[in-house]
Amino acid sequence: MKGTAGADHVLLSALLVRALGLLLLWIILIGPAPQNLPLGLIASAAGVWVSTLLWPPGGELSWLGLARFLLRFLPQSVVAGLDVARRSFARVPDLHPGIANCRSTIPDGLARDSACAVMSLQPGKLPVAVDPDGMLHIHCLDMREAVAAQVAADEAAFRRMLKPERRDG
């Protein structure tokens, strides 16, 4: 039973970290007023419950992979946002919109859905559909760009955040 106790400790630690993270987010967004804390605790508990349905506690992230991803994603997002703003404010917008099709290398499920959600945060590209065979359909503001190469690089960075599943036995 010693292995079960260790697994329970890891599960409890993961849930506690989630709860504290969500409560911290609540305090940042709403403020540290004591009268708001009870509702923040309820919201955090609900968030932890939902998060266990979406991302089981056994699913792990690589902190180094996450840091590398953020160091890549944030500046890229700013550059893309400035590019969209430049195009928007031009007298004659320099747009060549269309739908690019790229095959995803991320397995179907939560990981691919999460990768698409992150890609949708980048200005200029928006995943609009995914076929059952993994073909992504991405709306782009400029089809002259190397969309497939950008998506491949985004997916590679995203995959480095995910730790491989452990197989016991």
N, C-alpha and C positions, 0 to 999 in steps of 0.2 A: 504493500500500500504506500510505500515511501514515494514511488514514482507518481502516484496520483496526487499526493500532497504537494509535490513540486510543481505539477501541472496546474493545480488549483491556485498556487501562489503566483505563478506566471499569469494566469487568467485574471486574478484579482488585481495584480499590478498593472496589467494592460488596461483594465476597466478604470482603475483609479487615475491613471495618467490621462485617459480620455476625458474623464469627468473634470479633472482639474484644468485641462486645456480648454474645455468648453466653458467652464465657469470663468476662467481668465478672459476668454473671448467676450463673454457676457459683460464682465466688468469694464473691459475696454470700450465696448460699444454703448453700454447703457450708463456707465459711471459707477463709482464705488459707494453710492448712497445706501445706508443700511436698510432702508425700507424696500429697496429693489432686490436685496439678496435672497429672500425666500422664493420669489419668482425665478430668479437666476438659478437657484438650486433645482427647482422643478424642471426648468428648461434644460439644464445640464443633464439631469437624470434621463429625461426623455431623449435627449441627443445621444447619450450613451446607449440606450436601448435600441434606437434606430441604427446607430453605427454598428452594433453587433450583428444586425441583420445584413447590412451592406458590406461590412468588412469584418469577418470573424477575427477574434483576438489572435488566432494562430497565424494570420497573414502578417508578414513582417515587411518592413521597409528598410532599405539600407540608408543609414543617416548620411554616409558619405555620398551615395548616389543621389539622395534628395538635395544635399547642399550643391552638388555639381549641377543638378537639374535647375535649381533656382538661380544659380550664377549664370546659367545659359538662358533660361526663360525670361527673367526680368529685363535684362538689357535688350534682348531680342524683341520683347513686347513693346518697350519704349520706342525702339527704332521703327517697328512696324506701325505703331500709333502715329509717330511723326510722319511716316510715309503716307498713311491714310489721310492725315490732316493736310499735307501738302497737296495731295491729289484733289481733296475736297474743295480747297480754297483756290485752286488754279482757275483762271478764266475759262479755259477749255480743259475739263478734267481728263487726265491721262489714264483712262480706264479701258481695259480690255477684259470685261468680266466673262465668266464661263464656269463650267463644271469640269473639274479635273478628276480623273479616276485613278486611284492608287491602291495597290493591294496591301492590306495591313499584315504586319508580321506578328502582331500581338494576338494571342488566343482570344476567341470569343468569350464574352462574359464581362465580369466587373472590370478586369484590367483594360480591355478594349474600350468599354464605355467610359472609363475614367480618362484614358488617353484622349478620346474624342472630346470629352468635356474640357480638358486642359487645352487642346488645340483650338476649341471654340473661343477661348479667351484671347487668342492672338488676333489682332486686327488684320484684316485682309484675307483671312482664310476661315471658312466655316464648314465643318463636316455636316452634311445635311442628310446623309443616308449611309447605311452599311448593308451590303448584300450578305446572305448567309455564307457565301464562300470567302468573306473577308474583304471584298472590294469596297473601298471607301469612295464616296462621291463628295467632293469638296468644292463648295462655291468659292471662287477666287475673284478678287478685283482685277488681277492682271495675269492673264494666261501666258504671257511671255516669260514669266518667272519659272524657275525650275521647281515646280510644286512637288513633284514626286521625290526629288532629292531632299527638299525641306521636310516633307512628311517622314521620310526614312530617317533623317537625322533626329527629328522630334521623337519618333518612336524608339530609336536607339537610346536616347537620353532618358526617356520614360522607363524603358526596360531596366536600365541600370539602377533605378530606384527600388525595384522589386527584388527581394531575396528569393532565391529558388526554394521551392517547397522541399521540406525535409522528408525523407522516406525512411521510416523506421521498420526495417524488416523486409 
